[in-house]
């Protein structure tokens, strides 16, 4: 498969814009690289300083990062390590002047994916670029298969359990707020039984897409918990802020042609129960209970509703416990 096909797969299948980040101190070589890369239809971003290279890599997604004209040194190895930490999926290529006896194994040990020696031909460089984009696509596809729910495209239950555990540990250690939102589709069984499983699958896909559009990209995480239940992990979010998200989700679902389904949402904020595992289980249980209470209170009507776990409000409020009107709202 040629380079253009891998680039198209990254665009169409992964929904990413193919881009290369380069750090090169030789203007003549840089112009040469830019011309080759632009011919492929791939975007290119140039860093002129080492600090800028790391900063740009953190702010955007680059499938390939090319570093040239840095002598082998601890500094170069440090840059490779930093890039590997901040963008683990990116493919890193190092271009070096040919040195007899150079052991390129050091570069691979530090995290480089490819080492190219100068001088190189146009055909060789394109072949290396093809290899890097191919490896990026296949690695990303494999990763998605492992962590994504195949029907809805959101994260799966396994990823949720790992991600929530990590977020709980970090939130307790660093002292920031963390909320969990549990979402269930009301009347989903009736919809499935009357319109068929394919129609039911479309409902699940719609909800997954809608949830992803109404959260913070790369911060919040939407996961399919099982069946018609979804969860959202909301780091650095208080229950008051989670309510804003819940209202946005309810309003968005109202615009979908999905009657007679509606959403029941339970919200809970992390409380330190003495150890991370107990705190994690407690958070899930309280969010689940809040969702269940919402379903019970709206079982005879069709409307999107949310409920905040009472303990969350009491624990994180300096005032008297707030009334039922605040605990529950459509």
Buried (B, 14 or more C-beta within 10 A) or exposed (E): EEBEEBBBBBEEEBEBEBBBBBBBEEEEBBEBBBEBBEEBEBBBBBBEEBEEBBEBBEEEBBBBBBBBBBEBEEEBBEBBEBBBEEBEEBBBBBBBEEEEEBEBEBBEEBBBBBBBBEEEEEEEBBEBBBBBBBBBBEBBBEEBEEBBBEEBBBBBBEBBBEBBEEBBBBBBEEEBBBBBBBBBBBBBEEBBEEEEEEEBEBBBBBBBBBBBEBBEEEEBBBBBBEEBBBBBBBBBBBBBBBBEBBBBBBEBBEEEEBEEBBBBBBBBBBBBBEEBEEBBEBBBEBBBBBBBBBBEBBEEEEEBBBBBBBBBBEEBEEEEEEEEEEBBBE
